Amino acid sequence: MNIAVVGFGVVGKGVCRILVNEAVRLERQTGQPVSLKRILDIQDITEEPYATLASKNAEDIFADPSIDLVCETIGGCGAALTFTRQALSQGKHVVTSNKELVATHGVELLQLAYDNGVHYYYEAAVGGGIPLIKPIRECLAANKIDRLDGIINGTTNYILSEMEHAGLDFETALRQAQALGFAERNPTADVDGIDACRKIAILTNLITGEYIDPDRILTEGISGLTREDASLAEAVGCVIKLVASFRVQPDGSLAVSVAPRLIPQAHLLASVHGVYNLVLLHGDYVNEVAFYGPGAGSLPTASAIVGDILACCTTPFSAAAAERWQVADRQVRFADLKQQQVKAILNPRDQETAEFLRSETSLKSLRAGSITGSNGQSYVVAGESAFLSEAELAAYLGDRMAKKQVCALRIVD
């Protein structure tokens, strides 16, 4: 298998390093040579042994019939989309870590791979070095997955961890993450939840087989959080985590969201610190499953990419087994999140002691001025993957407290 790596950035360098350093072992595992033949990048590549393989001309890849697989690590939907289309159309396998491309153009690219009898694999697009896509696609194929919660953005988890443990404010924690290389110079995609939104869109598409436009997913980032929010969370026995959630509702509709959540300190998600990721899912036969590991970084992500490369070496293309995402005749319905929230609050399991049903609430709902009652008690109201406005929340709690229907704080997980 002859491989071309497109993009010699942080991830691309990691892929090249593994392919060169582990060539003997990879050949032994696959029964065939796994050879890095070309590296495409707009910058000069001077370090050996990569300099002799470097090119700035894409035709050195696409005009070479001996190249079997293209590894795309450019990112974005510009040149990456052009090169991916060209490679697949020429019958070359493509492996990628590009979550934006997969989330936005996955329907087209998976179909193009199918039409040309090749693989389009994207394990590294979600969860960095954590094996996640293949286990869901293959190992858990017998299960109907109806629930998934995940910390799937390492940058925001690092920032929130520092706000929690070191007492930093958001801006200071962000600057520290950038200094350590955990955050981009422009961190918008991370801190506004866009990166996590793309990833949960991919996981939803994989689980359901139906395409979900990321723009339809309710998304809230962490850029508006303050140190006061972290203190309020701690006061009610919680930590703040940016959680991506997927639910299949009883009526078959989907609830998909990304938002800061209040997580009880004893919950498994609360134990994830730094740039690590954790995904929890529920299948009807396997029950609860957890996937944990480094969610970013050169070598962890490259490890996932090389795993996909080896799968291309050892797995013949099968039209029957090929993954495709369908754009359904009807749009996939999303649960009415606001209606769910109100229904949940109005039907608590224990009206005498709790109006607080779950710990999955937006931090928009946790502001001292909005949810502190006349008795000084701070209340957390949480509907599963749902939200109330601050004004609605304050009005609701004020009415219940006046009637003495709310008398204690309890978080029911």
SULQUI-V956007 format. One record per residue. N is the residue number from 1. SS is DSSP state (2 for helix, 1 for strand, 0 for the rest). PSI is psi in whole degrees, -180 to 180 (* if undefined). OMEGA is omega as a letter, one per 20 degrees, with the letter a starting at -180 (none if undefined). Layout:
BEGIN
n=N ss=SS psi=PSI omega=OMEGA
n=N ss=SS psi=PSI omega=OMEGA
END
This chain:
BEGIN
n=1 ss=0 psi=116 omega=r
n=2 ss=1 psi=132 omega=a
n=3 ss=1 psi=138 omega=r
n=4 ss=1 psi=131 omega=r
n=5 ss=1 psi=123 omega=a
n=6 ss=1 psi=108 omega=a
n=7 ss=0 psi=114 omega=a
n=8 ss=0 psi=49 omega=r
n=9 ss=0 psi=-152 omega=a
n=10 ss=2 psi=-49 omega=a
n=11 ss=2 psi=-44 omega=a
n=12 ss=2 psi=-41 omega=r
n=13 ss=2 psi=-39 omega=r
n=14 ss=2 psi=-41 omega=r
n=15 ss=2 psi=-47 omega=a
n=16 ss=2 psi=-41 omega=r
n=17 ss=2 psi=-46 omega=a
n=18 ss=2 psi=-44 omega=a
n=19 ss=2 psi=-39 omega=a
n=20 ss=2 psi=-48 omega=a
n=21 ss=2 psi=-29 omega=a
n=22 ss=0 psi=22 omega=a
n=23 ss=2 psi=-42 omega=a
n=24 ss=2 psi=-45 omega=a
n=25 ss=2 psi=-39 omega=r
n=26 ss=2 psi=-36 omega=r
n=27 ss=2 psi=-40 omega=r
n=28 ss=2 psi=-38 omega=a
n=29 ss=2 psi=-33 omega=a
n=30 ss=2 psi=-16 omega=a
n=31 ss=0 psi=16 omega=r
n=32 ss=0 psi=155 omega=r
n=33 ss=0 psi=137 omega=r
n=34 ss=0 psi=99 omega=a
n=35 ss=1 psi=129 omega=r
n=36 ss=1 psi=115 omega=a
n=37 ss=1 psi=-30 omega=a
n=38 ss=1 psi=145 omega=r
n=39 ss=1 psi=124 omega=a
n=40 ss=1 psi=126 omega=r
n=41 ss=0 psi=149 omega=a
n=42 ss=0 psi=-17 omega=r
n=43 ss=0 psi=156 omega=r
n=44 ss=0 psi=136 omega=r
n=45 ss=0 psi=114 omega=a
n=46 ss=0 psi=-17 omega=a
n=47 ss=0 psi=141 omega=r
n=48 ss=0 psi=152 omega=j
n=49 ss=0 psi=18 omega=a
n=50 ss=0 psi=-24 omega=a
n=51 ss=2 psi=-39 omega=a
n=52 ss=2 psi=-15 omega=r
n=53 ss=2 psi=-3 omega=a
n=54 ss=1 psi=149 omega=r
n=55 ss=1 psi=151 omega=r
n=56 ss=0 psi=2 omega=a
n=57 ss=0 psi=115 omega=a
n=58 ss=0 psi=-27 omega=a
n=59 ss=2 psi=-21 omega=r
n=60 ss=2 psi=-20 omega=r
n=61 ss=2 psi=-52 omega=a
n=62 ss=2 psi=-16 omega=r
n=63 ss=0 psi=4 omega=a
n=64 ss=0 psi=103 omega=a
n=65 ss=0 psi=-12 omega=a
n=66 ss=0 psi=-14 omega=r
n=67 ss=0 psi=121 omega=a
n=68 ss=0 psi=-27 omega=a
n=69 ss=1 psi=138 omega=r
n=70 ss=1 psi=126 omega=r
n=71 ss=1 psi=112 omega=a
n=72 ss=1 psi=116 omega=r
n=73 ss=0 psi=26 omega=a
n=74 ss=0 psi=-46 omega=a
n=75 ss=0 psi=162 omega=r
n=76 ss=0 psi=-176 omega=a
n=77 ss=0 psi=23 omega=r
n=78 ss=0 psi=-101 omega=r
n=79 ss=2 psi=-33 omega=a
n=80 ss=2 psi=-42 omega=r
n=81 ss=2 psi=-44 omega=r
n=82 ss=2 psi=-48 omega=a
n=83 ss=2 psi=-38 omega=a
n=84 ss=2 psi=-45 omega=r
n=85 ss=2 psi=-44 omega=a
n=86 ss=2 psi=-44 omega=a
n=87 ss=2 psi=-49 omega=a
n=88 ss=2 psi=-40 omega=r
n=89 ss=2 psi=-27 omega=r
n=90 ss=0 psi=6 omega=r
n=91 ss=0 psi=25 omega=r
n=92 ss=0 psi=136 omega=r
n=93 ss=1 psi=151 omega=r
n=94 ss=1 psi=133 omega=r
n=95 ss=1 psi=138 omega=a
n=96 ss=1 psi=158 omega=r
n=97 ss=0 psi=13 omega=a
n=98 ss=0 psi=93 omega=a
n=99 ss=2 psi=-31 omega=r
n=100 ss=2 psi=-44 omega=a
n=101 ss=2 psi=-45 omega=a
n=102 ss=2 psi=-44 omega=a
n=103 ss=2 psi=-33 omega=a
n=104 ss=2 psi=-39 omega=a
n=105 ss=2 psi=16 omega=a
n=106 ss=2 psi=-39 omega=r
n=107 ss=2 psi=-51 omega=a
n=108 ss=2 psi=-46 omega=a
n=109 ss=2 psi=-37 omega=r
n=110 ss=2 psi=-38 omega=r
n=111 ss=2 psi=-39 omega=r
n=112 ss=2 psi=-41 omega=r
n=113 ss=2 psi=-44 omega=r
n=114 ss=2 psi=-45 omega=a
n=115 ss=2 psi=-28 omega=a
n=116 ss=0 psi=7 omega=r
n=117 ss=0 psi=36 omega=r
n=118 ss=0 psi=171 omega=a
n=119 ss=0 psi=144 omega=r
n=120 ss=1 psi=103 omega=a
n=121 ss=1 psi=147 omega=a
n=122 ss=0 psi=33 omega=a
n=123 ss=2 psi=-41 omega=a
n=124 ss=2 psi=-6 omega=a
n=125 ss=2 psi=-21 omega=a
n=126 ss=0 psi=123 omega=r
n=127 ss=0 psi=9 omega=r
n=128 ss=0 psi=-116 omega=a
n=129 ss=0 psi=1 omega=a
n=130 ss=0 psi=126 omega=r
n=131 ss=0 psi=114 omega=a
n=132 ss=0 psi=-50 omega=a
n=133 ss=2 psi=-50 omega=a
n=134 ss=2 psi=-43 omega=r
n=135 ss=2 psi=-40 omega=r
n=136 ss=2 psi=-44 omega=a
n=137 ss=2 psi=-38 omega=a
n=138 ss=2 psi=-59 omega=a
n=139 ss=2 psi=-31 omega=a
n=140 ss=0 psi=19 omega=a
n=141 ss=0 psi=-25 omega=a
n=142 ss=0 psi=-12 omega=a
n=143 ss=0 psi=147 omega=r
n=144 ss=0 psi=114 omega=a
n=145 ss=1 psi=119 omega=a
n=146 ss=1 psi=-3 omega=a
n=147 ss=1 psi=137 omega=r
n=148 ss=1 psi=133 omega=r
n=149 ss=1 psi=136 omega=a
n=150 ss=1 psi=144 omega=r
n=151 ss=1 psi=104 omega=a
n=152 ss=0 psi=18 omega=r
n=153 ss=0 psi=112 omega=a
n=154 ss=2 psi=-34 omega=a
n=155 ss=2 psi=-51 omega=a
n=156 ss=2 psi=-34 omega=r
n=157 ss=2 psi=-36 omega=r
n=158 ss=2 psi=-46 omega=a
n=159 ss=2 psi=-47 omega=a
n=160 ss=2 psi=-36 omega=r
n=161 ss=2 psi=-42 omega=r
n=162 ss=2 psi=-37 omega=r
n=163 ss=2 psi=-36 omega=a
n=164 ss=2 psi=-51 omega=a
n=165 ss=2 psi=-34 omega=a
n=166 ss=0 psi=-5 omega=r
n=167 ss=0 psi=21 omega=a
n=168 ss=0 psi=152 omega=r
n=169 ss=0 psi=171 omega=a
n=170 ss=2 psi=-49 omega=a
n=171 ss=2 psi=-41 omega=r
n=172 ss=2 psi=-43 omega=r
n=173 ss=2 psi=-38 omega=r
n=174 ss=2 psi=-47 omega=r
n=175 ss=2 psi=-38 omega=r
n=176 ss=2 psi=-42 omega=r
n=177 ss=2 psi=-39 omega=r
n=178 ss=2 psi=-41 omega=r
n=179 ss=2 psi=-32 omega=a
n=180 ss=0 psi=-2 omega=a
n=181 ss=0 psi=12 omega=r
n=182 ss=0 psi=-16 omega=a
n=183 ss=0 psi=146 omega=r
n=184 ss=0 psi=163 omega=r
n=185 ss=0 psi=-41 omega=r
n=186 ss=0 psi=101 omega=a
n=187 ss=0 psi=11 omega=a
n=188 ss=2 psi=-47 omega=a
n=189 ss=2 psi=-34 omega=r
n=190 ss=2 psi=-58 omega=a
n=191 ss=2 psi=-22 omega=r
n=192 ss=0 psi=4 omega=r
n=193 ss=0 psi=4 omega=a
n=194 ss=2 psi=-43 omega=r
n=195 ss=2 psi=-48 omega=r
n=196 ss=2 psi=-35 omega=r
n=197 ss=2 psi=-45 omega=r
n=198 ss=2 psi=-40 omega=a
n=199 ss=2 psi=-42 omega=r
n=200 ss=2 psi=-28 omega=r
n=201 ss=2 psi=-44 omega=r
n=202 ss=2 psi=-45 omega=r
n=203 ss=2 psi=-39 omega=r
n=204 ss=2 psi=-44 omega=r
n=205 ss=2 psi=-44 omega=a
n=206 ss=2 psi=-45 omega=a
n=207 ss=2 psi=-43 omega=a
n=208 ss=2 psi=-22 omega=a
n=209 ss=0 psi=7 omega=r
n=210 ss=1 psi=142 omega=a
n=211 ss=0 psi=130 omega=r
n=212 ss=0 psi=118 omega=r
n=213 ss=0 psi=125 omega=r
n=214 ss=2 psi=-29 omega=a
n=215 ss=2 psi=-17 omega=a
n=216 ss=2 psi=-4 omega=a
n=217 ss=0 psi=128 omega=r
n=218 ss=1 psi=117 omega=a
n=219 ss=1 psi=128 omega=r
n=220 ss=0 psi=131 omega=a
n=221 ss=0 psi=-161 omega=a
n=222 ss=0 psi=4 omega=a
n=223 ss=0 psi=-21 omega=r
n=224 ss=0 psi=2 omega=a
n=225 ss=0 psi=150 omega=r
n=226 ss=0 psi=170 omega=r
n=227 ss=2 psi=-31 omega=r
n=228 ss=2 psi=-38 omega=r
n=229 ss=2 psi=-44 omega=r
n=230 ss=2 psi=-39 omega=r
n=231 ss=2 psi=-39 omega=r
n=232 ss=2 psi=-41 omega=r
n=233 ss=2 psi=-45 omega=r
n=234 ss=2 psi=-36 omega=a
n=235 ss=2 psi=-26 omega=r
n=236 ss=0 psi=20 omega=r
n=237 ss=0 psi=28 omega=a
n=238 ss=1 psi=169 omega=r
n=239 ss=1 psi=162 omega=r
n=240 ss=1 psi=129 omega=r
n=241 ss=1 psi=142 omega=r
n=242 ss=1 psi=110 omega=a
n=243 ss=1 psi=130 omega=r
n=244 ss=1 psi=129 omega=a
n=245 ss=1 psi=146 omega=r
n=246 ss=1 psi=132 omega=r
n=247 ss=1 psi=139 omega=r
n=248 ss=1 psi=117 omega=a
n=249 ss=0 psi=162 omega=a
n=250 ss=0 psi=-31 omega=a
n=251 ss=0 psi=6 omega=r
n=252 ss=0 psi=-8 omega=r
n=253 ss=0 psi=168 omega=a
n=254 ss=1 psi=143 omega=r
n=255 ss=1 psi=115 omega=a
n=256 ss=1 psi=131 omega=a
n=257 ss=1 psi=162 omega=r
n=258 ss=1 psi=125 omega=a
n=259 ss=1 psi=157 omega=r
n=260 ss=1 psi=135 omega=a
n=261 ss=1 psi=153 omega=r
n=262 ss=1 psi=116 omega=a
n=263 ss=1 psi=123 omega=r
n=264 ss=1 psi=142 omega=a
n=265 ss=0 psi=-25 omega=r
n=266 ss=0 psi=-7 omega=a
n=267 ss=0 psi=149 omega=a
n=268 ss=2 psi=-38 omega=r
n=269 ss=2 psi=-29 omega=a
n=270 ss=2 psi=-18 omega=a
n=271 ss=2 psi=1 omega=a
n=272 ss=0 psi=120 omega=a
n=273 ss=0 psi=163 omega=r
n=274 ss=0 psi=-142 omega=a
n=275 ss=0 psi=11 omega=a
n=276 ss=1 psi=154 omega=r
n=277 ss=1 psi=155 omega=r
n=278 ss=1 psi=132 omega=r
n=279 ss=1 psi=127 omega=r
n=280 ss=1 psi=130 omega=r
n=281 ss=1 psi=161 omega=a
n=282 ss=1 psi=127 omega=r
n=283 ss=1 psi=154 omega=a
n=284 ss=0 psi=-23 omega=r
n=285 ss=0 psi=-40 omega=a
n=286 ss=0 psi=-18 omega=a
n=287 ss=1 psi=-128 omega=a
n=288 ss=1 psi=134 omega=r
n=289 ss=1 psi=142 omega=r
n=290 ss=1 psi=140 omega=r
n=291 ss=1 psi=121 omega=a
n=292 ss=1 psi=143 omega=r
n=293 ss=1 psi=-175 omega=r
n=294 ss=1 psi=126 omega=a
n=295 ss=0 psi=0 omega=a
n=296 ss=0 psi=-179 omega=r
n=297 ss=0 psi=153 omega=a
n=298 ss=2 psi=-59 omega=a
n=299 ss=2 psi=-39 omega=r
n=300 ss=2 psi=-44 omega=r
n=301 ss=2 psi=-41 omega=r
n=302 ss=2 psi=-35 omega=r
n=303 ss=2 psi=-44 omega=r
n=304 ss=2 psi=-40 omega=r
n=305 ss=2 psi=-46 omega=a
n=306 ss=2 psi=-34 omega=r
n=307 ss=2 psi=-42 omega=r
n=308 ss=2 psi=-37 omega=r
n=309 ss=2 psi=-45 omega=r
n=310 ss=2 psi=-35 omega=r
n=311 ss=2 psi=-37 omega=r
n=312 ss=2 psi=-35 omega=r
n=313 ss=2 psi=-36 omega=a
n=314 ss=2 psi=-8 omega=a
n=315 ss=0 psi=104 omega=r
n=316 ss=0 psi=145 omega=r
n=317 ss=0 psi=136 omega=r
n=318 ss=0 psi=119 omega=r
n=319 ss=0 psi=-36 omega=a
n=320 ss=0 psi=-33 omega=a
n=321 ss=0 psi=-5 omega=a
n=322 ss=0 psi=139 omega=r
n=323 ss=0 psi=133 omega=r
n=324 ss=0 psi=147 omega=r
n=325 ss=0 psi=128 omega=a
n=326 ss=1 psi=140 omega=r
n=327 ss=0 psi=105 omega=a
n=328 ss=0 psi=155 omega=r
n=329 ss=0 psi=-40 omega=r
n=330 ss=0 psi=147 omega=r
n=331 ss=0 psi=142 omega=r
n=332 ss=0 psi=128 omega=a
n=333 ss=0 psi=140 omega=r
n=334 ss=1 psi=142 omega=r
n=335 ss=0 psi=148 omega=r
n=336 ss=0 psi=100 omega=a
n=337 ss=2 psi=-41 omega=a
n=338 ss=2 psi=-42 omega=r
n=339 ss=2 psi=-40 omega=r
n=340 ss=2 psi=-43 omega=a
n=341 ss=2 psi=-49 omega=a
n=342 ss=2 psi=-44 omega=r
n=343 ss=2 psi=-41 omega=a
n=344 ss=2 psi=-42 omega=a
n=345 ss=2 psi=-37 omega=a
n=346 ss=2 psi=-7 omega=r
n=347 ss=0 psi=60 omega=a
n=348 ss=0 psi=154 omega=r
n=349 ss=0 psi=-25 omega=a
n=350 ss=0 psi=91 omega=a
n=351 ss=0 psi=-25 omega=a
n=352 ss=0 psi=-30 omega=a
n=353 ss=0 psi=-10 omega=a
n=354 ss=0 psi=133 omega=r
n=355 ss=0 psi=19 omega=a
n=356 ss=0 psi=102 omega=a
n=357 ss=0 psi=-40 omega=a
n=358 ss=0 psi=168 omega=a
n=359 ss=0 psi=9 omega=a
n=360 ss=0 psi=78 omega=a
n=361 ss=1 psi=153 omega=r
n=362 ss=0 psi=145 omega=r
n=363 ss=2 psi=-10 omega=r
n=364 ss=2 psi=-25 omega=a
n=365 ss=2 psi=-6 omega=a
n=366 ss=0 psi=79 omega=r
n=367 ss=0 psi=130 omega=a
n=368 ss=2 psi=-44 omega=a
n=369 ss=2 psi=-20 omega=a
n=370 ss=2 psi=-30 omega=a
n=371 ss=2 psi=15 omega=r
n=372 ss=1 psi=123 omega=a
n=373 ss=0 psi=176 omega=a
n=374 ss=0 psi=-22 omega=r
n=375 ss=0 psi=7 omega=r
n=376 ss=0 psi=-1 omega=a
n=377 ss=0 psi=132 omega=r
n=378 ss=1 psi=133 omega=a
n=379 ss=0 psi=143 omega=r
n=380 ss=0 psi=121 omega=r
n=381 ss=0 psi=130 omega=a
n=382 ss=0 psi=120 omega=r
n=383 ss=0 psi=147 omega=a
n=384 ss=0 psi=118 omega=r
n=385 ss=0 psi=43 omega=a
n=386 ss=1 psi=166 omega=a
n=387 ss=0 psi=150 omega=r
n=388 ss=0 psi=153 omega=r
n=389 ss=0 psi=161 omega=r
n=390 ss=2 psi=-40 omega=a
n=391 ss=2 psi=-44 omega=r
n=392 ss=2 psi=-41 omega=a
n=393 ss=2 psi=-45 omega=a
n=394 ss=2 psi=-43 omega=r
n=395 ss=2 psi=-42 omega=a
n=396 ss=2 psi=-50 omega=a
n=397 ss=2 psi=-38 omega=r
n=398 ss=2 psi=-42 omega=r
n=399 ss=2 psi=-45 omega=a
n=400 ss=2 psi=-38 omega=r
n=401 ss=2 psi=-36 omega=r
n=402 ss=2 psi=-33 omega=r
n=403 ss=0 psi=6 omega=r
n=404 ss=0 psi=30 omega=r
n=405 ss=0 psi=-14 omega=r
n=406 ss=0 psi=115 omega=a
n=407 ss=0 psi=-2 omega=a
n=408 ss=0 psi=158 omega=r
n=409 ss=0 psi=128 omega=r
n=410 ss=0 psi=133 omega=r
n=411 ss=0 psi=120 omega=a
n=412 ss=0 psi=119 omega=a
n=413 ss=0 psi=* omega=none
END
